Amino acid sequence: MKVTKSDLHRLIKNKIMLAGLSEEHADQTADVLAFADARGVHSHGAVRVEYYAERILKGGTNADPDFRYEQTGPCSAILDADNGSGHVAATYGMDKAIEIAKENGVAVVGVKRMGHSGALSYFTKRAALEGMVALSVCQSDPMVVPFGGAVVYYGTNPIAFSAPGGEGEHITFDMATTVQAWGKILDARSRNQPIPEDWAVDSEGHPTSDPHAVQALLPIAGPKGYGLMMMVDVLSGILLGLPFGKNVSSMYDDLSKGRELGQLHIVINPTFFTTSSYFERAIKETMAELNSMQPAPGFDKVYYPGQPSDEIEKESEISGIEIVDEIYDYLISDAIYTNSYDHKNPFNG
Ligand code: NAI
């Protein structure tokens, strides 16, 4: 089923409001989710709405949170999001970080006690469109075996980065520190499609291509991805006084309890280091130089990091977004959630 981004936004917003969020919070939540589908990140778009709706209805997402924002220094701030929608909390935190960086050059804003915030590039792109460089990292439920380990410890702990190229252009790169995000397994499950064997392992630790058999994910590039996961956990968990490592809450455990997650935004104003005209011109040149390089055998083109997602986003504006039929049917139905989806326990077959 193909839908326009604005129709998808409206359907998601309505469902989230039906589940109990205010119009303002539902609107912001839908904005992040429709953005993800528009960029081809289906793992973090409409596929998650039923889960979010159930958690809102059961009270695990606070529908009326008391956001407590405190600027703790000239360049630092903390938002305690009272377990409200992670999408709303992370947007609030990023907007504050942009404000501080415009004024003081650099901003480090921690968002703590928040829900799941989806595709992190939503937040960093927001900063790049304001002329800022941004990095965002967050905790995620433990589902990854450490390098050399047999049991789960870290989450898929993603990292997103954006830099402005002027006139609405930007480089935006956004990845989980696992070979693939857990949501990609969910998406493969919803489409009943096999996954590549290097993404995940089954209950015995063997590589598997069956998304329904996945028991743990693998870090990217062995010990290097494992090290990046540790850095994300320190910056968005320990630094904010939150649970860390294997004690980070699970998305599917108790839907009536807040997730208590953390996210850290770092925003840099390039004009405090060089001129914005040099910075933006150089970013544009980087993008062009990479695109004009000779591709290796088997490749048609060298993309700048994140470019495939930018291209999907542009194409979505023109020809709409492909949504799995069952997800569309759920979105247009009156149900807040059904018991038919298998997303409650990531390792539950
Ligand atoms: P991915 O593997 O689909 O893409 C990673 C990055 O590589 C993207 O920026 C993409 O545009 C870029 N890319 C892909 N092919 C390329 C090529 N040929 N040349 C240059 N660049 C290329 O992303 P992944 O790791 O599956 O993550 C998906 C999303 O999941 C992200 O938005 C991430 O923030 C989100 N996520 C959120 C979590 C949370 O707890 N909030 C947890 C984990 C992931």
Residues whose N, C-alpha, C, O or C-beta is under 5 A from the ligand:
A	BS01	NAI	V41 H44 S117 G118 A119 L120 S121 Q139 S140 T156 P158 T172 F173 D174 M175 A176 T178 V179 Q180 A181 Y303 Y304 P305 G306 Q307 P308 S309
